[in-house]
Amino acid sequence: MSSYVYYLHMLQQEMHSVVFATINEQGRPVTCAIDLMLADENGLYFLTAKGKSFYTRLNITPFVSVTGIKGEDTMSSQSISLHGQVREIGKQRLHEIFAQNPYMAKIYPDEKSRSVLTVFQLYQGVGEFFDLSVQPIFREVFSFGGEVLPQSGYFVQENCIGCKLCYSVCPQHCIDLVTVPVTIEQEHCLKCGRCLEICPKQAIEKR
């Protein structure tokens, strides 16, 4: 299973009720809690009723940001955040959604009540898995649906002199000092920017 598929399944199955951010008619962000119904190699699937404001916002701007989290407390938590494009697929997969999420039958008990429902697919996007339950922390970025994965974070340039000041202030000590220029271990970096602030040669770049 590809890593992005693993994370999409984790988001849908283990986190399930997540926070969606959309844009309203005034161009302002609005959040709401939405259940993710299905996940596969083609993205995430959720539904809404056509009379809801959420449906209106999805049609105004077909882009969303999603965050899910699990864990008993902060230091046992794992989260997945992603943003991307959505499209309405109507009644496709509606029966599958009710079969795999039987609690939905208590909300919409019959075919008449379900006639107002429509399914959306989050089919393209970029996401990040963030794990505070391990030390050092672990993070991984991923993309799906053909989205290009951007390079982001802090990177050391050739004018590094190997003074190790960056390592001394790094909360996770995630800087490899074996070579010069030193290397920031992106999978453990908090992206706090402390290394950039202390570098005497301005050798650290934020991308």
VOBA-1610 file (N, C-alpha, C; in pm, whole numbers, padded with zeros to 5 digits, always signed):
BEGIN
Met+00084-00119+00000Met+00000+00000+00000Met+00088+00125+00000Ser+00060+00218-00089Ser+00135+00343-00093Ser+00113+00420+00036Ser+00214+00501+00072Ser+00203+00575+00199Ser+00083+00668+00199Tyr+00052+00731+00086Tyr-00061+00823+00085Tyr-00192+00749+00107Val-00204+00627+00052Val-00325+00548+00071Val-00337+00508+00218Tyr-00226+00472+00279Tyr-00225+00438+00422Tyr-00275+00554+00506Tyr-00228+00675+00475Tyr-00269+00792+00553Tyr-00415+00829+00526Leu-00461+00814+00404Leu-00601+00841+00375Leu-00692+00744+00451His-00652+00617+00457His-00730+00518+00532His-00726+00548+00682Met-00613+00590+00732Met-00603+00627+00874Met-00696+00744+00904Leu-00694+00843+00816Leu-00779+00960+00835Leu-00926+00922+00836Gln-00964+00832+00746Gln-01105+00793+00734Gln-01149+00695+00843Gln-01067+00596+00871Gln-01109+00488+00961Gln-01079+00517+01107Glu-00961+00571+01137Glu-00919+00587+01276Glu-00954+00723+01333Met-00961+00825+01247Met-00998+00960+01292Met-01145+00989+01259His-01182+00962+01138His-01322+00958+01090His-01395+01092+01097Ser-01423+01141+01217Ser-01488+01272+01231Ser-01379+01379+01234Val-01374+01459+01128Val-01264+01552+01110Val-01319+01694+01092Val-01230+01791+01093Val-01268+01930+01074Val-01238+01971+00930Phe-01340+02021+00863Phe-01328+02075+00727Phe-01328+02227+00734Ala-01242+02289+00656Ala-01246+02434+00639Ala-01283+02465+00494Thr-01381+02553+00477Thr-01425+02597+00345Thr-01438+02749+00347Ile-01473+02805+00232Ile-01489+02950+00219Ile-01635+02983+00192Asn-01688+03085+00263Asn-01829+03120+00242Asn-01846+03230+00137Glu-01969+03279+00123Glu-02000+03377+00020Glu-01922+03508+00037Gln-01883+03539+00159Gln-01806+03661+00186Gln-01655+03640+00177Gly-01615+03519+00137Gly-01473+03490+00126Gly-01406+03462+00258Arg-01485+03432+00360Arg-01430+03406+00494Arg-01427+03256+00522Pro-01327+03210+00599Pro-01317+03067+00628Pro-01424+03024+00728Val-01478+02905+00705Val-01577+02845+00795Val-01536+02701+00819Thr-01543+02656+00943Thr-01510+02516+00974Thr-01636+02441+01017Cys-01633+02311+00995Cys-01742+02224+01042Cys-01688+02083+01056Ala-01754+02005+01141Ala-01716+01865+01163Ala-01789+01777+01063Ile-01713+01696+00989Ile-01769+01610+00885Ile-01710+01470+00900Asp-01792+01367+00881Asp-01743+01229+00883Asp-01691+01190+00745Leu-01575+01126+00744Leu-01521+01071+00620Leu-01573+00929+00604Met-01636+00902+00492Met-01711+00778+00476Met-01632+00665+00410Leu-01549+00699+00312Leu-01471+00600+00240Leu-01334+00659+00207Ala-01237+00570+00183Ala-01103+00611+00138Ala-01049+00502+00046Asp-00984+00543-00062Asp-00917+00448-00151Asp-00804+00521-00223Glu-00746+00456-00321Glu-00632+00516-00392Glu-00671+00641-00472Asn-00801+00663-00487Asn-00849+00779-00562Asn-00892+00895-00473Gly-00875+00881-00342Gly-00905+00992-00253Gly-00997+00957-00139Leu-01063+01060-00086Leu-01154+01049+00027Leu-01295+01082-00018Tyr-01395+01024+00051Tyr-01534+01044+00012Tyr-01616+01083+00136Phe-01700+01183+00119Phe-01788+01228+00226Phe-01919+01271+00162Leu-02019+01294+00244Leu-02147+01334+00187Leu-02207+01450+00266Thr-02305+01513+00205Thr-02380+01619+00271Thr-02517+01629+00205Ala-02605+01703+00267Ala-02737+01727+00210Ala-02732+01856+00128Lys-02805+01858+00019Lys-02800+01972-00073Lys-02854+02101-00012Gly-02932+02088+00094Gly-02986+02209+00157Gly-02893+02271+00260Lys-02781+02207+00290Lys-02691+02255+00394Lys-02598+02366+00342Ser-02558+02452+00433Ser-02464+02559+00398Ser-02330+02501+00353Phe-02294+02387+00408Phe-02170+02322+00368Phe-02172+02290+00218Tyr-02286+02242+00170Tyr-02300+02212+00026Tyr-02282+02340-00056Thr-02342+02449-00010Thr-02329+02577-00080Thr-02184+02621-00088Arg-02112+02608+00024Arg-01972+02651+00027Arg-01886+02565-00065Leu-01915+02436-00070Leu-01838+02348-00159Leu-01855+02386-00305Asn-01971+02441-00339Asn-01996+02482-00476Asn-01941+02621-00506Ile-01924+02702-00404Ile-01863+02834-00424Ile-01716+02819-00459Thr-01647+02742-00379Thr-01503+02717-00399Thr-01476+02570-00373Pro-01445+02492-00477Pro-01428+02347-00460Pro-01291+02308-00405Phe-01247+02380-00302Phe-01122+02349-00234Phe-01150+02340-00084Val-01088+02245-00017Val-01108+02227+00126Val-00975+02205+00196Ser-00976+02229+00325Ser-00866+02191+00413Ser-00925+02103+00522Val-00857+01993+00553Val-00911+01892+00644Val-00806+01858+00750Thr-00850+01844+00875Thr-00761+01800+00982Thr-00832+01698+01069Gly-00763+01587+01093Gly-00811+01485+01187Gly-00703+01456+01290Ile-00744+01413+01408Ile-00649+01387+01515Ile-00698+01270+01600Lys-00603+01192+01653Lys-00637+01086+01748Lys-00530+01080+01856Gly-00567+01026+01972Gly-00475+01017+02084Gly-00545+01055+02213Glu-00494+01004+02324Glu-00556+01032+02454Glu-00521+01170+02506Asp-00404+01220+02469Asp-00362+01354+02510Asp-00264+01406+02407Thr-00210+01525+02430Thr-00123+01588+02332Thr-00003+01502+02297Met+00063+01445+02397Met+00187+01372+02372Met+00165+01229+02324Ser+00040+01189+02305Ser+00013+01060+02242Ser-00059+01079+02110Ser-00064+01203+02064Ser-00149+01234+01949Ser-00079+01213+01815Gln-00159+01178+01718Gln-00121+01173+01577Gln-00224+01252+01499Ser-00179+01331+01404Ser-00273+01411+01326Ser-00239+01401+01178Ile-00340+01422+01098Ile-00323+01432+00953Ile-00397+01556+00907Ser-00327+01642+00836Ser-00388+01760+00776Ser-00363+01754+00625Leu-00463+01793+00549Leu-00445+01798+00404Leu-00534+01905+00345His-00499+01948+00226His-00583+02043+00152His-00583+02001+00006Gly-00696+02026-00060Gly-00704+01984-00198Gly-00838+02017-00261Gln-00862+01956-00376Gln-00980+01984-00456Gln-01086+01876-00440Val-01211+01919-00442Val-01322+01826-00431Val-01413+01838-00553Arg-01490+01732-00577Arg-01591+01736-00683Arg-01710+01654-00639Glu-01825+01694-00684Glu-01948+01625-00650Glu-01966+01505-00744Ile-01992+01388-00686Ile-02015+01268-00768Ile-02157+01215-00751Gly-02242+01293-00684Gly-02383+01259-00675Gly-02412+01135-00593Lys-02491+01043-00649Lys-02533+00923-00578Lys-02431+00810-00586Gln-02324+00832-00662Gln-02223+00726-00672Gln-02170+00690-00533Arg-02165+00563-00504Arg-02109+00507-00382Arg-02194+00534-00258Leu-02315+00588-00277Leu-02400+00617-00162Leu-02439+00489-00089His-02476+00384-00163His-02513+00257-00099His-02394+00197-00027Glu-02277+00209-00086Glu-02155+00158-00022Glu-02126+00234+00107Ile-02148+00363+00105Ile-02126+00446+00224Ile-02217+00401+00338Phe-02345+00376+00309Phe-02436+00333+00414Phe-02404+00192+00460Ala-02354+00107+00371Ala-02317-00028+00409Ala-02197-00029+00503Gln-02101+00058+00478Gln-01980+00061+00558Gln-01991+00151+00681Asn-02093+00233+00686Asn-02114+00324+00799Asn-02260+00309+00846Pro-02292+00196+00910Pro-02432+00165+00941Pro-02500+00267+01031Tyr-02426+00344+01109Tyr-02488+00444+01194Tyr-02563+00551+01113Met-02526+00565+00985Met-02592+00665+00902Met-02740+00635+00883Ala-02778+00508+00895Ala-02918+00470+00880Ala-03004+00525+00994Lys-02944+00558+01105Lys-03018+00619+01216Lys-03045+00767+01190Ile-02962+00827+01104Ile-02979+00969+01071Ile-03070+00986+00950Tyr-03048+00902+00848Tyr-03130+00902+00727Tyr-03186+00760+00710Pro-03303+00732+00770Pro-03349+00592+00783Pro-03405+00526+00658Asp-03444+00604+00555Asp-03506+00541+00439Asp-03463+00612+00311Glu-03503+00555+00199Glu-03462+00608+00070Glu-03515+00749+00046Lys-03634+00778+00096Lys-03690+00912+00078Lys-03604+01018+00146Ser-03562+00988+00268Ser-03480+01085+00342Ser-03340+01096+00281Arg-03294+00990+00215Arg-03160+00990+00157Arg-03155+01058+00021Ser-03270+01090-00034Ser-03273+01149-00168Ser-03207+01286-00172Val-03195+01351-00058Val-03136+01484-00052Val-02983+01478-00044Leu-02928+01358-00023Leu-02784+01343-00002Leu-02708+01338-00134Thr-02587+01389-00129Thr-02498+01382-00244Thr-02355+01357-00195Val-02279+01284-00272Val-02144+01243-00232Val-02041+01332-00299Phe-01938+01366-00224Phe-01824+01441-00276Phe-01697+01357-00265Gln-01607+01379-00358Gln-01477+01313-00358Gln-01367+01418-00346Leu-01280+01400-00247Leu-01159+01482-00238Leu-01054+01405-00317Tyr-01031+01448-00441Tyr-00959+01364-00537Tyr-00815+01406-00563Gln-00775+01522-00516Gln-00639+01569-00542Gln-00596+01659-00428Gly-00474+01638-00379Gly-00430+01723-00270Gly-00292+01690-00216Val-00255+01764-00113Val-00128+01748-00043Val-00159+01736+00106Gly-00092+01645+00173Gly-00118+01625+00316Gly+00008+01607+00396Glu-00009+01606+00528Glu+00103+01583+00619Glu+00057+01502+00740Phe+00134+01398+00770Phe+00115+01319+00891Phe+00211+01371+00997Phe+00160+01393+01119Phe+00241+01449+01227Phe+00221+01364+01351Asp+00330+01311+01407Asp+00322+01216+01518Asp+00400+01266+01639Leu+00326+01303+01744Leu+00389+01349+01868Leu+00409+01235+01968Ser+00366+01114+01934Ser+00374+01002+02027Ser+00511+00937+02028Val+00602+00981+01941Val+00736+00924+01934Val+00839+01036+01955Gln+00958+00997+01993Gln+01067+01092+02011Gln+01189+01046+01933Pro+01247+01129+01846Pro+01196+01262+01813Pro+01064+01253+01739Ile+00995+01365+01728Ile+00868+01367+01657Ile+00890+01319+01513Phe+00782+01273+01452Phe+00792+01226+01314Phe+00686+01294+01230Arg+00727+01336+01110Arg+00631+01394+01016Arg+00664+01345+00875Glu+00560+01336+00794Glu+00580+01295+00654Glu+00476+01365+00568Val+00521+01423+00460Val+00429+01487+00366Val+00399+01389+00253Phe+00281+01404+00194Phe+00240+01316+00085Phe+00145+01391-00007Ser+00131+01340-00127Ser+00036+01398-00222Ser-00041+01286-00289Phe-00152+01320-00352Phe-00232+01221-00423Phe-00308+01288-00536Gly-00357+01206-00627Gly-00434+01259-00739Gly-00353+01338-00838Gly-00222+01314-00843Gly-00138+01385-00938Gly-00089+01520-00890Glu-00119+01557-00767Glu-00073+01686-00712Glu+00079+01680-00693Val+00147+01788-00728Val+00292+01796-00712Val+00323+01824-00566Leu+00415+01748-00510Leu+00452+01764-00370Leu+00550+01880-00356Pro+00512+01986-00287Pro+00602+02101-00274Pro+00715+02073-00175Gln+00826+02138-00194Gln+00937+02129-00098Gln+00921+02243+00002Ser+00906+02208+00128Ser+00888+02310+00231Ser+00967+02272+00355Gly+00999+02373+00434Gly+01076+02352+00555Gly+01202+02436+00554Tyr+01300+02395+00634Tyr+01426+02467+00646Tyr+01539+02382+00590Phe+01625+02445+00509Phe+01731+02373+00439Phe+01863+02450+00453Val+01971+02374+00471Val+02104+02433+00492Val+02174+02450+00357Gln+02233+02568+00337Gln+02300+02602+00212Gln+02451+02575+00221Glu+02517+02593+00108Glu+02661+02560+00097Glu+02751+02647+00183Asn+02705+02766+00224Asn+02792+02854+00304Asn+02792+02819+00453Cys+02733+02706+00489Cys+02739+02657+00627Cys+02885+02631+00666Ile+02921+02671+00789Ile+03060+02652+00835Ile+03071+02539+00938Gly+02959+02474+00969Gly+02962+02362+01063Gly+02984+02403+01207Cys+02935+02519+01247Cys+02958+02569+01382Cys+02872+02500+01489Lys+02771+02431+01447Lys+02683+02352+01534Lys+02590+02434+01623Leu+02584+02565+01601Leu+02492+02646+01680Leu+02347+02607+01655Cys+02317+02571+01532Cys+02181+02530+01499Cys+02141+02406+01579Tyr+02232+02313+01591Tyr+02204+02190+01667Tyr+02179+02222+01814Ser+02253+02318+01867Ser+02243+02350+02010Ser+02107+02407+02048Val+02037+02467+01952Val+01907+02528+01985Val+01789+02449+01927Cys+01816+02343+01853Cys+01708+02265+01790Cys+01633+02184+01896Pro+01501+02202+01912Pro+01427+02129+02015Pro+01432+01978+01998Gln+01444+01930+01874Gln+01445+01787+01847Gln+01585+01733+01816His+01686+01822+01815His+01823+01783+01779His+01823+01701+01650Cys+01749+01749+01552Cys+01732+01674+01428Cys+01821+01729+01316Ile+01944+01763+01353Ile+02040+01813+01255Ile+02160+01719+01251Asp+02186+01665+01135Asp+02296+01571+01116Asp+02425+01650+01098Leu+02521+01630+01190Leu+02646+01707+01191Leu+02761+01634+01124Val+02735+01520+01063Val+02842+01437+01007Val+02915+01510+00895Thr+02842+01581+00811Thr+02903+01651+00698Thr+02880+01801+00710Val+02957+01877+00635Val+02938+02021+00623Val+02916+02053+00475Pro+02805+02115+00437Pro+02703+02169+00527Pro+02627+02060+00602Val+02582+02096+00722Val+02503+02001+00801Val+02367+01981+00731Thr+02294+01879+00775Thr+02166+01846+00711Thr+02055+01841+00814Ile+01945+01907+00786Ile+01828+01901+00873Ile+01746+01778+00835Glu+01717+01694+00933Glu+01637+01574+00910Glu+01490+01614+00906Gln+01438+01629+00786Gln+01305+01686+00767Gln+01194+01607+00836Glu+01211+01475+00847Glu+01106+01393+00906Glu+01092+01411+01057His+01189+01480+01119His+01182+01505+01263His+01174+01654+01296Cys+01176+01739+01198Cys+01183+01883+01219Cys+01047+01939+01260Leu+01046+02026+01362Leu+00924+02094+01405Leu+00892+02216+01319Lys+00986+02257+01236Lys+00973+02377+01151Lys+00950+02502+01235Cys+01021+02509+01347Cys+01005+02625+01437Cys+01087+02745+01391Gly+01193+02721+01312Gly+01273+02831+01261Gly+01384+02879+01352Arg+01405+02810+01464Arg+01510+02855+01558Arg+01648+02846+01495Cys+01673+02746+01412Cys+01803+02731+01347Cys+01832+02848+01255Leu+01733+02893+01184Leu+01751+03006+01093Leu+01788+03132+01170Glu+01726+03150+01286Glu+01750+03272+01365Glu+01893+03279+01417Ile+01950+03164+01454Ile+02081+03166+01521Ile+02199+03153+01426Cys+02176+03112+01303Cys+02286+03086+01211Cys+02366+03213+01183Pro+02497+03214+01214Pro+02578+03337+01195Pro+02608+03368+01048Lys+02589+03271+00961Lys+02619+03288+00819Lys+02494+03297+00731Gln+02377+03303+00794Gln+02250+03304+00719Gln+02249+03190+00615Ala+02297+03074+00658Ala+02310+02961+00568Ala+02184+02875+00563Ile+02085+02910+00643Ile+01962+02829+00648Ile+01851+02905+00578Glu+01786+02835+00488Glu+01682+02895+00404Glu+01547+02831+00435Lys+01445+02915+00443Lys+01309+02863+00458Lys+01245+02854+00321Arg+01191+02738+00290Arg+01123+02719+00162Arg+00977+02685+00186
//
